């Protein structure tokens, strides 16, 4: 659903939506970024997530001992808030089976630990380099310890649709699957649902107990050392990926990637000043809030869970843009795929009645008619340097609400001399 042509009225959405059973929504939480967290920090994040309808956090956990030391506060805060958590082992690190068993066993009986069909759910990031025997042993050892789990890993080398049946033939020990891939594969195109549908169908055909977990993500950009410098075409991803989940795939669980993975620019949480981002990620994260994307998520989560698009009672426009154009002069190499993102201001309107939405960047301006409900549009950056975007909601030719971007768009030179494809997300309300 290209943004420029996505003028969707609420009535049309209602007519297209199908009745579905209530589903669960989780957010991928990087425990690596909780080093300085107190129980109060966990509670704050949990409350912010609950406010938009998120049911729980998926605790992406590496082998660092400090991460496991954060679990007591995390589970205490979740227990108190009736919020759910489950473990996702980051298998890009070398885990020992005994350590995995202990971590699951220690927390699987907590009230806040999420259960799928009565069994504690365990997931991963990666791990397909381990054999089926490795995963069968994990489940066997856990069962011997009194814990029978549902295992739904994200085996990231399984991305192509035609690999789906092979996955379940090779890994007979897994119960479900998490499709991690929520970004186009290094191409200037929208992501399709081919992979989601293939693995969901293969899961069913293999007669596994599930769940099928689908990743929904707003962005992907990273500019760190050692070749970690890329961007994926994400301009309108946060819009069309939600529609794919709700209208096409209908997964058991949506997993938002991510709550707080700042380094990959797909965080939807507020930026916690306690988190040490490091010398490089700091340059493209600090000051680039994504909180506005949570407003959109709240609306889509309600639709996903209830089966009907919720009414909109207050006019809002969420808009996002990058602070630097592709024509600016910056230090180092452009990120991989740098040509794909458009130098444009993007807007998503949520209106209680029809209106016109005007987008302006310097001498570049465009108005799109937005029907009641949701609509969207975009306008190219101006060639002028230092222009701050302006977004207006107009009825009968008069602006009823107006907002101005807090950062000017630099078309000549990056202020910190490094390429930054992380967007700033703001709200007219």
C-alpha positions as CSV (number, residue, x, y, z in Angstrom):
1,X,0.0,0.0,0.0
2,X,2.1,2.9,-1.2
3,X,1.9,5.9,1.1
4,X,1.2,8.5,-1.6
5,X,-1.9,6.7,-2.7
6,X,-3.1,5.4,0.7
7,X,-6.2,7.5,1.4
8,X,-8.2,4.9,3.4
9,X,-11.5,5.9,4.9
10,X,-12.5,4.4,8.2
11,X,-15.7,3.0,6.6
12,X,-13.7,1.2,3.9
13,X,-11.4,-0.3,6.5
14,X,-14.4,-1.5,8.5
15,X,-15.9,-3.2,5.4
16,X,-12.6,-4.9,4.6
17,X,-11.7,-6.1,8.0
18,X,-12.7,-9.7,9.0
19,X,-13.7,-10.8,12.4
20,X,-10.8,-12.5,14.1
21,X,-10.3,-13.8,17.6
22,X,-8.4,-11.7,20.1
23,X,-4.6,-12.0,19.5
24,X,-1.5,-11.1,21.5
25,X,1.1,-8.4,20.7
26,X,4.6,-8.4,22.2
27,X,7.5,-6.1,21.7
28,X,11.1,-7.2,21.3
29,X,13.1,-5.9,24.3
30,X,16.9,-5.8,24.3
31,X,17.9,-6.8,27.8
32,X,21.4,-5.7,26.7
33,X,20.2,-2.2,27.0
34,X,19.0,-2.6,30.6
35,X,22.4,-2.4,32.2
36,X,21.6,0.7,34.3
37,X,17.9,-0.3,34.8
38,X,16.2,-0.2,38.2
39,X,12.8,-1.8,38.9
40,X,11.4,1.7,38.3
41,X,12.8,1.7,34.8
42,X,11.2,-1.6,34.0
43,X,7.9,-0.4,35.4
44,X,8.0,2.8,33.3
45,X,8.6,0.8,30.1
46,X,5.9,-1.7,31.0
47,X,3.3,1.0,31.7
48,X,4.2,2.8,28.4
49,X,3.8,-0.5,26.5
50,X,0.5,-1.4,28.3
51,X,-0.9,2.0,27.4
52,X,-0.8,1.2,23.7
53,X,-2.1,-2.4,24.1
54,X,1.1,-4.4,24.1
55,X,0.7,-7.5,26.2
56,X,4.3,-8.2,27.0
57,X,8.0,-8.0,26.2
58,X,10.1,-10.7,24.6
59,X,13.4,-10.6,26.5
60,X,16.2,-10.8,24.0
61,X,18.9,-12.1,26.2
62,X,22.6,-12.6,25.5
63,X,25.2,-14.4,27.6
64,X,26.4,-11.4,29.6
65,X,25.9,-12.1,33.3
66,X,24.5,-8.7,34.0
67,X,21.5,-9.4,31.8
68,X,20.3,-12.3,33.9
69,X,20.8,-10.1,37.0
70,X,18.1,-7.8,35.6
71,X,15.5,-10.5,35.5
72,X,14.3,-10.3,39.1
73,X,13.4,-6.6,38.7
74,X,11.8,-7.2,35.3
75,X,9.6,-10.0,36.5
76,X,8.7,-8.2,39.7
77,X,7.6,-5.2,37.7
78,X,5.7,-7.4,35.3
79,X,4.0,-9.4,38.0
80,X,2.8,-6.2,39.6
81,X,1.4,-4.9,36.4
82,X,-0.2,-8.1,35.0
83,X,2.2,-7.8,32.1
84,X,3.7,-10.8,30.3
85,X,7.3,-11.7,29.6
86,X,9.0,-14.6,27.8
87,X,12.6,-15.4,27.0
88,X,14.2,-15.1,23.6
89,X,17.8,-16.5,23.6
90,X,20.1,-14.4,21.5
91,X,21.9,-17.3,19.7
92,X,24.4,-15.0,18.0
93,X,26.2,-15.7,21.3
94,X,27.4,-19.1,22.5
95,X,24.9,-20.4,25.0
96,X,25.3,-23.6,27.0
97,X,22.2,-25.8,27.3
98,X,22.5,-25.9,31.1
99,X,22.5,-22.1,31.4
100,X,19.4,-21.9,29.2
101,X,17.6,-24.6,31.2
102,X,18.4,-22.8,34.5
103,X,17.1,-19.4,33.2
104,X,13.8,-20.8,31.9
105,X,13.3,-23.0,35.0
106,X,13.9,-20.1,37.3
107,X,11.2,-17.9,35.8
108,X,8.7,-20.2,34.0
109,X,6.5,-20.4,37.0
110,X,6.2,-16.7,37.6
111,X,2.7,-15.2,37.1
112,X,4.0,-12.9,34.4
113,X,5.7,-15.6,32.3
114,X,3.7,-16.0,29.1
115,X,2.3,-19.4,28.2
116,X,1.2,-20.6,24.9
117,X,-1.5,-23.4,25.2
118,X,-0.5,-23.8,28.8
119,X,3.2,-24.1,28.2
120,X,5.9,-21.4,28.8
121,X,6.9,-19.9,25.4
122,X,10.6,-19.7,24.5
123,X,11.9,-18.1,21.4
124,X,15.3,-17.1,19.9
125,X,17.1,-14.8,17.7
126,X,19.0,-17.1,15.3
127,X,20.1,-20.6,16.4
128,X,19.6,-22.6,13.3
129,X,23.4,-23.2,13.3
130,X,22.6,-25.6,16.2
131,X,21.3,-29.0,15.3
132,X,17.9,-30.4,15.9
133,X,19.5,-32.5,18.6
134,X,20.6,-29.3,20.5
135,X,17.0,-28.1,20.6
136,X,15.6,-31.5,21.5
137,X,18.0,-31.8,24.3
138,X,17.0,-28.4,25.6
139,X,13.4,-29.4,25.7
140,X,14.2,-32.8,27.2
141,X,16.4,-31.3,30.0
142,X,13.7,-28.7,30.8
143,X,11.0,-31.4,30.9
144,X,13.2,-33.4,33.3
145,X,13.4,-30.2,35.4
146,X,9.6,-30.0,35.5
147,X,9.1,-27.5,32.7
148,X,7.5,-28.4,29.4
149,X,8.0,-25.5,26.9
150,X,6.6,-24.4,23.6
151,X,9.6,-23.5,21.4
152,X,9.1,-20.9,18.6
153,X,12.5,-19.8,17.4
154,X,13.5,-17.2,14.8
155,X,15.9,-19.2,12.6
156,X,17.0,-16.3,10.5
157,X,18.6,-18.2,7.6
158,X,15.1,-19.5,6.8
159,X,13.8,-16.5,4.9
160,X,12.8,-17.7,1.5
161,X,9.3,-19.1,1.1
162,X,10.4,-22.3,-0.5
163,X,12.5,-23.2,2.5
164,X,9.4,-23.4,4.8
165,X,8.8,-27.1,4.5
166,X,12.5,-27.8,4.8
167,X,12.6,-26.0,8.2
168,X,10.0,-28.2,9.8
169,X,11.5,-31.4,8.3
170,X,15.0,-30.5,9.6
171,X,13.9,-29.2,13.0
172,X,11.4,-31.7,14.4
173,X,11.9,-30.4,17.9
174,X,10.4,-26.9,17.3
175,X,6.8,-26.2,18.0
176,X,6.3,-22.9,16.3
177,X,8.2,-20.2,14.4
178,X,9.0,-16.5,14.6
179,X,9.5,-14.9,11.2
180,X,12.1,-12.3,12.1
181,X,12.2,-10.7,8.7
182,X,10.2,-7.5,8.7
183,X,12.1,-5.4,6.2
184,X,12.7,-5.6,2.4
185,X,15.7,-7.7,1.5
186,X,18.1,-5.1,0.2
187,X,15.8,-3.9,-2.5
188,X,13.8,-0.8,-3.4
189,X,10.4,-2.5,-3.0
190,X,7.7,-3.1,-0.4
191,X,8.1,-6.3,1.6
192,X,5.6,-8.9,0.6
193,X,3.8,-11.5,2.9
194,X,5.1,-14.5,0.9
195,X,7.5,-15.5,3.7
196,X,4.9,-15.1,6.4
197,X,2.3,-17.1,4.6
198,X,4.6,-19.9,3.6
199,X,5.9,-20.5,7.1
200,X,2.5,-20.1,8.7
201,X,1.1,-22.7,6.3
202,X,4.1,-25.0,6.7
203,X,3.7,-24.9,10.5
204,X,0.1,-26.0,10.1
205,X,0.9,-28.7,7.6
206,X,3.6,-30.0,9.9
207,X,0.9,-30.3,12.7
208,X,2.9,-28.3,15.2
209,X,1.2,-26.7,18.1
210,X,2.4,-23.2,17.2
211,X,2.5,-20.3,17.6
212,X,3.3,-18.5,14.4
213,X,4.8,-15.2,15.3
214,X,5.1,-12.3,12.8
215,X,7.5,-9.5,13.1
216,X,6.2,-5.9,12.5
217,X,8.8,-3.2,12.4
218,X,8.9,0.5,11.6
219,X,12.5,1.0,10.3
220,X,16.0,-0.4,9.8
221,X,19.1,1.6,9.9
222,X,22.5,1.0,11.5
223,X,25.8,2.9,11.3
224,X,28.3,1.2,13.5
225,X,31.8,-0.1,12.9
226,X,33.0,-3.3,11.2
227,X,30.7,-3.1,8.2
228,X,27.5,-2.6,10.2
229,X,26.4,0.3,8.0
230,X,23.1,-0.2,6.2
231,X,19.6,1.0,5.7
232,X,16.5,-0.8,4.3
233,X,13.6,0.8,2.4
234,X,11.4,1.6,5.4
235,X,9.7,4.8,4.4
236,X,6.1,3.5,4.8
237,X,6.9,0.2,6.4
238,X,5.1,1.0,9.7
239,X,1.8,1.5,7.8
240,X,1.7,-1.3,5.3
241,X,3.2,-4.0,7.5
242,X,0.4,-3.6,10.1
243,X,-2.1,-4.0,7.3
244,X,-0.4,-7.1,6.2
245,X,-0.6,-8.6,9.7
246,X,-4.2,-7.7,10.2
247,X,-5.7,-8.2,6.8
248,X,-3.5,-10.9,5.2
249,X,-1.4,-13.0,7.5
250,X,-3.4,-13.0,10.8
251,X,-0.6,-14.4,12.9
252,X,-1.1,-15.9,16.4
253,X,1.3,-13.2,17.8
254,X,2.6,-10.0,16.4
255,X,6.1,-9.2,17.7
256,X,7.1,-5.5,17.3
257,X,10.7,-5.2,16.5
258,X,11.6,-3.4,18.6
259,X,10.8,-1.7,21.8
260,X,14.4,-0.5,22.5
261,X,16.9,-1.6,19.9
262,X,18.3,1.9,19.4
263,X,21.3,0.8,17.3
264,X,19.0,-0.5,14.5
265,X,16.7,2.6,14.6
266,X,13.5,0.6,15.0
267,X,12.8,1.5,18.6
268,X,9.3,2.8,19.5
269,X,10.1,3.5,23.2
270,X,11.3,6.8,24.5
271,X,15.0,7.0,24.5
272,X,16.1,6.2,28.1
273,X,19.0,8.5,29.0
274,X,20.5,5.8,31.3
275,X,21.3,3.6,28.3
276,X,24.8,3.8,27.1
277,X,24.5,3.9,23.4
278,X,28.2,4.0,22.7
279,X,30.2,6.5,20.7
280,X,28.6,5.7,17.3
281,X,24.9,4.9,17.9
282,X,24.7,8.1,20.0
283,X,25.3,10.2,16.9
284,X,22.2,8.9,15.1
285,X,19.9,8.1,18.0
286,X,20.0,11.0,20.5
287,X,17.4,13.6,19.6
288,X,15.5,11.4,17.2
289,X,12.4,10.4,19.1
290,X,10.0,7.7,17.7
291,X,7.3,8.2,20.3
292,X,4.7,9.2,17.6
293,X,4.9,5.7,16.1
294,X,3.3,4.4,19.4
295,X,0.2,6.4,18.6
296,X,-0.2,4.5,15.3
297,X,0.6,1.2,17.0
298,X,-2.1,1.7,19.6
299,X,-4.7,2.1,16.8
300,X,-3.5,-0.9,14.8
301,X,-3.1,-3.1,17.9
302,X,-6.7,-2.5,18.8
303,X,-7.8,-3.4,15.3
304,X,-5.6,-6.6,15.3
305,X,-7.0,-7.7,18.6
306,X,-10.7,-6.8,18.2
307,X,-11.2,-7.4,14.5
308,X,-12.6,-4.0,13.7
309,X,-10.8,-0.7,13.2
310,X,-11.4,1.6,16.2
311,X,-13.2,4.9,16.0
312,X,-11.1,8.1,15.9
313,X,-12.3,10.9,18.2
314,X,-9.4,13.3,18.0
315,X,-7.6,14.7,15.0
316,X,-3.9,13.8,14.8
317,X,-1.2,13.6,12.2
318,X,2.0,11.6,12.8
319,X,4.8,12.7,10.6
320,X,8.4,11.5,10.1
321,X,11.4,12.6,8.2
322,X,15.2,12.3,8.2
323,X,17.3,15.2,9.3
324,X,19.7,14.9,6.4
325,X,19.1,14.5,2.7
326,X,20.9,12.1,0.5
327,X,22.6,15.0,-1.2
328,X,24.3,16.2,2.0
329,X,28.0,15.8,2.4
330,X,28.9,13.5,5.3
331,X,31.8,11.5,6.6
332,X,32.6,8.0,5.5
333,X,30.7,5.8,3.1
334,X,27.0,6.0,2.4
335,X,25.2,3.1,4.1
336,X,24.3,0.1,1.9
337,X,21.0,0.7,0.1
338,X,21.3,4.4,0.6
339,X,19.5,5.1,-2.7
340,X,16.3,3.5,-1.7
341,X,14.8,5.8,1.0
342,X,13.1,8.8,-0.5
343,X,14.1,12.3,0.5
344,X,10.5,13.0,1.6
345,X,8.4,14.0,4.6
346,X,5.8,11.3,5.3
347,X,2.5,11.8,7.2
348,X,-0.2,9.6,8.6
349,X,-3.5,11.2,9.5
350,X,-6.0,10.0,12.0
351,X,-9.1,12.2,11.6
352,X,-12.6,12.3,13.2
353,X,-14.0,13.8,10.0
354,X,-12.8,14.6,6.4
355,X,-10.1,17.2,6.0
356,X,-7.2,18.3,3.9
357,X,-3.6,17.7,5.1
358,X,-1.0,20.1,3.8
359,X,2.7,19.1,4.0
360,X,5.3,21.8,3.4
361,X,9.1,21.7,3.4
362,X,10.4,25.1,2.3
363,X,9.2,25.7,-1.3
364,X,8.0,22.1,-1.6
365,X,4.3,21.6,-0.7
366,X,1.6,19.1,-1.3
367,X,-2.0,18.7,0.0
368,X,-3.9,15.4,0.1
369,X,-7.5,14.9,1.0
370,X,-7.9,12.7,4.0
371,X,-11.2,11.0,4.6
372,X,-12.5,10.2,8.1
373,X,-10.3,7.5,9.6
374,X,-6.7,7.1,8.4
375,X,-5.0,8.4,5.3
376,X,-1.4,9.2,4.4
377,X,0.8,11.2,2.0
378,X,4.2,12.6,1.4
379,X,6.1,15.5,0.0
380,X,9.7,15.7,-1.3
381,X,12.3,17.7,0.6
382,X,13.0,21.2,-0.6
383,X,16.3,21.9,-2.3
384,X,16.8,24.7,0.2
385,X,18.9,24.0,3.2
386,X,17.7,24.3,6.8
387,X,14.0,24.0,6.2
388,X,11.7,22.7,9.0
389,X,8.7,20.7,7.9
390,X,5.2,22.1,8.5
391,X,2.1,19.9,8.7
392,X,-1.5,21.4,8.7
393,X,-5.0,19.9,9.1
394,X,-7.4,22.1,7.2
395,X,-11.2,22.3,6.9
396,X,-13.0,24.8,4.7
397,X,-9.6,26.2,3.8
398,X,-8.6,27.1,7.3
399,X,-6.0,25.4,9.4
400,X,-7.5,23.7,12.5
401,X,-4.3,22.2,13.7
402,X,-0.7,22.8,12.8
403,X,2.7,21.4,13.7
404,X,6.3,22.2,12.8
405,X,9.2,19.8,12.9
406,X,11.7,20.4,15.7
407,X,14.7,19.7,13.4
408,X,15.6,21.5,10.2
409,X,16.5,19.3,7.2
410,X,20.1,19.6,6.3
411,X,20.7,19.3,2.6
412,X,24.3,20.4,2.5
413,X,26.3,18.8,5.3
414,X,25.7,16.5,8.2
415,X,26.3,18.4,11.4
416,X,28.2,15.6,13.0
417,X,29.7,14.6,9.7
418,X,28.2,11.0,9.8
419,X,25.4,9.6,7.7
420,X,22.1,9.4,9.5
421,X,19.1,7.6,8.1
422,X,17.3,7.4,11.4
423,X,14.0,9.4,11.2
424,X,12.5,11.9,13.6
425,X,8.9,11.1,14.4
426,X,6.5,13.9,15.5
427,X,2.8,14.6,16.1
428,X,0.3,17.3,15.2
429,X,-2.5,16.9,17.8
